[in-house]
């Protein structure tokens, strides 16, 4: 929303800024895409060579440590490049969403044209390319993790296959008191130690990749959550219904919407748990994702407040329609009774007069009963709504006074 407010405040400046950014990314792709392609290719070759060296070629502890350090370094380069490229793509795509959620329709016609141009251009994301083939995104880095998982499986398979066969042959020679038995024992111990170090390095690297994957995944989940919450805000339109029936229908639909908003708390809570885990692990992106989570929490709290506010307004609308119906029914009833009470018929004889008197007494009793029940009930409801600060208190008071005047007449 801050981005949208800035665009609406200075659309011409933002348009120039966007054009400059698009030109910069285009020039960067021209200058760097083949260089990035070569770098990614070289990094892939280095990783494959290092894994081959660790798995199939006997190496010393120092060499194994060096190979693992090289792998971590080149993988970190890919993750940094992917992160920057992914940020450019995500931010460029968010421009259109931010404008759509703003009050662009309240701007002048000239500003609207600029906004439409910006929105149309923002539908095409800005991307850093790997050569002429495909964009460099976080998925590129995650593909490296998949490759790493494959190599890990191959390592585990190798652990339970070929080495055991060779080592068993060597142990048989040692048991037979071979002349080089001492040297064989030393080599087996070194091999076993190197193998354990390799497994530990793989486990550590896997843990780091999983941690980075979780952090990168968090970049997508909040965007999805923001889109969902923005969509719910669009559904919370200022609509009260035209009558009691339509108001009840709105209440029914809105009940489902409020339930969905309440249930979404689990999603927000889950994202918060991810942030806590990253903070506990000391992840370098922990502070950044914590800020993002704080924004999400505020956005969700605002959505819940808006949902409660809309529910309260719908409740008020329904109460208004109910009391309006009750007042209308009573006013019609009073008008009908007024016709009867205004009758000038006096009777033609004693029996007729007696009959009219009995009917009048019954009429008076029924009228007084209704007065003490329905009219008093409507007055109580009206007083309660006015005291509760109903937004239509003035209208309710007017209806109440009109009803009481009709009754007095």
DOZA-16386 format. One record per residue (C-alpha): x, y, z. Coordinates in steps of 0.2 Angstrom, whole numbers, plus 5000, padded with zeros to 4 digits. Layout:
<recs>
XYZ ...
</recs>
This chain:
<recs>
500050005000 501550125003 502150094986 500450134979 500250294989 501950344982 501450304964 499750404966 500750554973 502050564960 501450464945 502650554932 504150524943 503750344946 503450314927 505150384923 505950284937 505050124930 505650164913 507450184919 507350024929 506749934914 508150004903 509349954916 508849774917 508849764898 510649834897 511149724911 510449564902 511349624886 513049644896 512849504909 511749364903 513049264894 514349294908 513049234921 512749084909 514649044909 514749064928 513248944931 514048824919 515748834928 514948824945 513948664940 515548584933 516448634949 515148554960 515048394949 516948384950 517048404969 515748274972 516648154960 518248184969 517548164986 516648004981 517747904970 519547974972 520447944989 520948114996 521648175012 520648265026 521348435021 520948415002 519148355007 518948505018 519548615004 518348534991 516848555003 517348745006 517448774987 515748694985 514948804998 515748954991 515148934973 513348874979 513349034990 513649134974 512249054965 511049084980 511549274981 511349294962 509649204962 509049304977 509449474969 508649414953 507149354962 506949514971 506849614955 505549494948 504449494963 504549684966 504149714948 502649604948 501949684964 501849854956 500249804947 499449734963 499849884973 499049994961 497449884959 497249894978 497450084979 496150224976 496650244958 494850274953 494850434963 496250514952 496150634938 495950564920 497750614916 498450514931 497250364927 498050354910 499850354917 499250224930 498550104917 500150114907 501150074922 499949924926 500049854909 501949864909 502049784926 501149634920 502849584912 504049544925 505849614925 507049464924 508949434924 509249294911 510449154911 511049174893 509649154880 508849014889 507849044905 507749174919 508849174935 507649154950 507649064966 507048904958 508748904950 509548894967 508348764973 508748654958 510548644964 509748574981 508848444971 510548394962 511348394979 510048274986 510348164971 512248154974 511848124993 510847974988 512247914977 513447934991 512347835003 512247694989 514047694987 514247685006 513347515006 513947444990 515747454982 516747514997 516147375008 516747244996 518447314994 518747345012 518147165016 519547105004 520847215013 520247155030 520446975024 522247015019 522547095036 521846935045 523046825034 524546925041 524947005025 526647095025 525847265022 524447225035 524947375046 524947495031 523247425026 522547455043 523147635043 522347665026 520747585031 520647695047 521047855036 519747805023 518447775037 518847945045 518748035028 517047945024 516348005041 516948175038 516148175020 514548115027 514548255041 514948385028 513548325017 512348325032 512848505037 512648565019 510948485017 510448575033 511048735027 510148715010 508548665019 508748825030 508948925015 507548845006 506448885020 506949065020 506749085001 505048995002 504549125015 504749255001 503349174992 502149135006 501849315012 501549374995 500149244993 499449295010 499449475006 498549434990 497249334999 496949465012 496849604999 495549494990 494549475005 494549665008 493749684990 492349564996 491949675011 491049815001 489949945009 488349855005 486949855018 485549785007 483949865001 482749775013 482649645027 482849495015 484349565006 485149615023 484949435029 485649365013 487149475015 487349425033 487349245028 488649265015 489749375026 489649245040 490649125028 491849265024 492149305042 492449115046 493749105032 494649255039 494649185057 495249015050 496649105041 497449145057 498248965057 499149015041 499849185048 500349085064 501248955053 502249095044 502649165061 503348995067 504448995052 505149165056 505449115074 506348955068 507449065057 507849185070 508349045082 509548975069 510349145067 509949145048 510649305040 508849345033 508049325050 507849515053 507149545035 505849405036 505449465054 505049635047 503949555034 503049455046 502649605057 501849685042 500849535039 500249525057 499749705056 498849675039 497949525046 497449625062 496749765051 495749635040 495049565056 494549735062 493749775046 492849615046 492149655063 491749835058 490749765042 489849635053 489349775065 488649885051 487649735044 486949705061 486449885062 485649875045 484649715050 484149795066 483549955056 482549845044 481749745058 481149895068 480549985052 479549825048 478849825066 478450015066 477649995049 476549855055 475949945070 475650105061 474550005049 473649915064 473350085072 472650155056 471450005055 470950035073 470650215071 469350185057 468450065069 468550195084 467950335073 466350245069 464750345072 463550195073 462550215089 461350065087 459450055083 458749975099 459349915116 459949745110 460949825096 461649955108 462149815120 463049715106 463949875100 464549905118 465149735121 466149745104 466849905109 467449845126 468249695118 469049815105 469649935119 470349785129 471249715113 471949895109 472549915127 473449745127 474249785110 474849955117 475649875132 476549745122 476949785104 477049975105 478049975122 479149835115 479549945099 479950095111 481049985121 482049925106 482150095099 482850165115 484050025116 484750055099 484850245101 485750225118 486950095110 487450235097 486650155082 487250255066 485450285061 484850345078 484050495071 482950395059 482450275073 482050415085 480950495071 480050325068 479750305087 478950485088 477850455073 477250285080 476850365097 475950515089 474950395079 474450295095 473950455104 472850505089 
</recs>
